Amino acid sequence: MPVEEIIEIEGQPYNVKESFALYDTVAVLANLSTLSRQPAGWYSSFALMGAANDHHFFDIRNKSTTDRAYCNLDVRDQFAFAFLLRHISVNFFCPYITTQVQNTDNNYLEPFQSAFWSAELPQHCGLTLKINQDEHLKANCLELGAGPTPVGGGAGQGYVSATPFATAPMMLGALGQGAATLNNAWEFPKPIGIPRKAAVSVVITPSEWARQNLQFRLGPYSYTFLDDEVTANFKSPVMFGIRVTLHGNRLVQPRGSYRA
């Protein structure tokens, strides 16, 4: 019986399909060591991330070890329910305040980190999707789309080089992975049926060029928020991240019913 059909026993539906998405995130943030939760596979600097050969999703974190904003897996190394995988998307998200400031007295400005992360880095990362022992997809991350996520048009407090504490807004242009629509994702020719308790993993592998660029890139730095007197009075570390999302349907029992 095809997995996408509703399974019936004695004329009653045993499982029904619900639209659902599973997501997991790798992030880089300078204050990682201060968090009460320090998820596996996260980094406190670009240099440390560049030293890693690859980055794993869906097999080393779950929602109890990571904030719900970044991961919604019940179990870190297997699916808690049968799943029909229809789309996959990869979002390289970054601060919309395009210039960040080093949290020291010299106020070093970095105006290019967001643009590099969102537009350049996806072009130099490969992705492999594996279900149990089978590889179902190998692709360049830029081809997969960012999914339904904000892109472009983000205005915030920024800096110009001559007046580092001026309130000139900086605009972040359209990101490298396209428009923010649900269709901006890789669609599989046929839905892939994933059994309950299957081992699923996504591995992103940066090229040597990408790893070298990350190893020699300082930061990440901090947001700097300005008060009415145009002075920086609050600094907060920024986060750069990669979120992989699996879109599709989970097969679950009908609400209010019970099957042993």
C-alpha positions, 0 to 999 in steps of 0.5 A: 500500500502506498505510504501516502494513502490513509491506512484504514482498519475495519473502515476507520482511519488509522492514520491521517496526514497533517501538514507539518515541518521539521527544522533544525539549526546550526548557529554561530554566536560569540556568547555561546558559552553564557547560554544555559543551553549550548546545543551540540554542533554550534560555534562561538566564532566563524574561525571554529566553524571554518575548522569543521569539515561538515555540519549535521542536522536532525541527528545531534539535537532535539527540542530539549537541548535546543530552544524551540526557535531553532529545533522542533525534533522530539528525538535527536536521531529518529523521527517520532512519526511516519513522515511524507517528505515533499520539500526541503529548504535551507535558510542562511539567516543573518542579522538585518543590522548589516554592520556590526561593531566589535565589543571593544573600545576601538569600535571596529565596524564589520559591514560585510558579514551579513552579505557574505553569509546570506549571499556568498556562503550558500553557493559554496556549500553542498548538502546530503540528505540521508534516510537510514542507509540511503542517500536521497539528495545531493545538491548545492545549498543555493539550489534548494531555496530558503523557504518561507523566510524574510528576505531583503528590505530589512532596515535598521540602525547602521553605520557609515565609515566616516561617522560610526555612530550616525543613525544612517539606516543600512538596507540589506538587499535581496538575499542569495536564496530568493523570495520568501514563499513556501514554493521557494524550496526543493520539491521532490518528484515524488513524496518520500515516505519516511517510516517512524523511528527512521534515522534521518540526517542532513549534512552540509559540507562547505568547500575548502574555499568556504572553510578558509574564508570562515577561518580568517573571518573575525567575529561575529560581533554585536548589535549596537543600539543607539539612544537619543543622543546618538551614542551606543549604550547597549551591545548584544551579540548577533547570531548567524545561522543555517536552518534546514527545514523538511516540509511535508505531512506527518501521519498521526492518529485521528484526534480523539481516537486511540489505537494500541 
